[in-house]
Amino acid sequence: MTFKALVVDKLEDGTTKATVQEMTEDRLPAGEVTVAVEYSTVNYKDGLCVGPGGGLVRTYPHVPGIDFAGTVEASDDPRYKPGDAVVLTGWRVGEAHWGGYAQKARVKADWLVPLPEGITARQAMAVGTAGFTAMLAVMALEDHGLVPGHGPVLVTGAAGGVGSVAVAILSALGHEVAAVTGRPETEGYLRALGATQIVPREELNETVKRPLESETWAGCVDAVGGAMLARVLGQMKYRASVAAVGLAGGAGLPATVVPFLLRGVNLLGIDSVLQPYDNRLRAWRRIAADLPMDKLDAMVQPATLADLPQLGADILKGQVKGRVVVDVNG
């Protein structure tokens, strides 16, 4: 019995090429649980893996896809049985281990999370790694004192995958949300998700000489990094926190320690790859409770395995809005 997968092969000239191929189950890597994959997504890491340079991949041939949702087909682990709905994000699946761009996947049981009741596999991938990361960021801000009513919460890179879900969650929780975007055409989309203020990217994109500016933001989910993160740190309210989730604007941080010392600002690093199981479960349960599914549907751009090479290139150029949900059986 064969199944379809997007396979990245290395060519003789050192470049790589991604094509949809038929594959047999005996080629799947080792693992305790075999999953019939229903949906996956497109993330920045996926773009790196699918692209002609190969990005994060070390061994070929390779099946990318850093997340997936589906149904357990076979299991050697007592925690999972055939028919169980599961979701996977992180653990370097899709990078070092074959991932979700296939109709079947085999992984370690420890990497899976039971899909909470009330969420379908498609909805889980509309959330995906990006939305899971957004919820981790919101939870971290709450753990450090963020509550509605303390002032606007800033979301940078707001039209992207993490940013879109963060805007929707924060708005649903009762926060005033300020969305940063460099694409004016996304304003209507962001307001529909719940943003009450649109901040043009150029207003925050330059480093200023003053280490502190007016106290403006009660919290921030930052998907950009670089000069924008440095600027935002100087605009945070006293003892407010920034959850750092990305580096679209660069890995450097041209900042000073002054916001940390004089305002007690917290910079919280958000890792979605190696999160402990209990916190993964907590995040998915919060997603089921606090993410408005009608707004989630508005973020979704459908795709199939055949669309992935182009979408991988698009996301690296910042040309993907919201969440791409890949129907691997489509």
Buried (B, 14 or more C-beta within 10 A) or exposed (E): EEBBBBBBBBEEEEEBEBEBBEBEEEBBEEBBBBBBBBBBBBBBBBBBBBBBEBBBBEEEBBBBBBBBBBBBBBBEBEBBEEEBBBBBBBBBBBBBBBBBBBBBBBBBBEBBBBBBEEBBBBBBBBBBBBBBBBBBBBBBBBEBEBEEEBBBBBBBBBBBBBBBBBBBBBBBBEBBBBBBBBBEEBBEBBBEBBBBEBBEBEEBBEEEEEBBBEBBBBBBBBBBBBBBBBBBBBBBBEEBBBBBBBBBBEEEBEBEEBBBEEBEBBBBEBEBBEBEEEEBBBBBBBBBEBBBBEBBEBBBBEBBBEBBBEBBBBBBEBEBBBBBBBBBBE
